[in-house]
Structures are given as C-alpha cells and as structure tokens.
Amino acid sequence: MSSNQLLDFSWWGLALQLASAVAIAGFVAVALISLSLGGGVLRARLLVAEGVIGGLSVLTAATLLRTIGLRWHQILMFTLLLFLRILLKKLFVWEKQRLFQDPAYDGHFDFPFERRS
C-alpha cells in the first residue's frame, strides 16, 4: 500500500464500509447458528439488531470519509444516506427495546453460545 492510498479518505471509507458489512454479516451468521443450537428466535433477533445498529454507525462514518472533497450533489447524497441510516438505526433500536419488553423474554441473554441449564 503506497503512502498516497494511506492519505486517501475515500480508501479508508471503503475499508470501513467493508468492515461494517462483514460485521453485520457476522452477527447474522451468529444469529443463525444460535437458532440452529436452539437459542430461540428472540435471541437471534436481538443479535441481528445489535449487528445492524453497530454496522450502521460505522457505515455513516465511512460515508462521511468517502465524501470529503464535497460537491453539492455529494452533500445532498450524504444527507439522504444519513437520514436513511438514522431512520433504520432508530427502527432497530425500537425493535430491540420492544423485544426486551416481550413477556417471553426472561431477562437473561446468554451470549453467544451458552446453553441454560
């Protein structure tokens, strides 16, 4: 990697986008494994919600890095993407809170593969 690539913000933005996509996919994979081991749907949904919430935060930072050197259409595009990501993040936080208020939730969330006795 040359020194020019290290100073290029769009390259770092792309690397962050890739990392956040891998993190989201990892949480989904852990949720699927949890389901296959009998962890329950509630636990799997909480895992996916956590992954998406964290991933969207990193994706917002990545988008900001990729739009340095701005033009008006890029500013508008960033504003639209930021709005959509904030909306999705709020939706997943709401879903997570709703799941914790579910009467079927017993207050115990074992992470990631512990089985209750």
Secondary structure, DSSP 8 states (H G I E B T S, - for coil): --HHHHH-HHHHHHHHHHHHHHHHHHHHHHHHHHHHTT--HHHHHHHHHHHHHHHHHHHHHHHHHHT-S--HHHHHHHHHHHHHHHHHHHHHHHHHHHHHT-TT--S----SS----
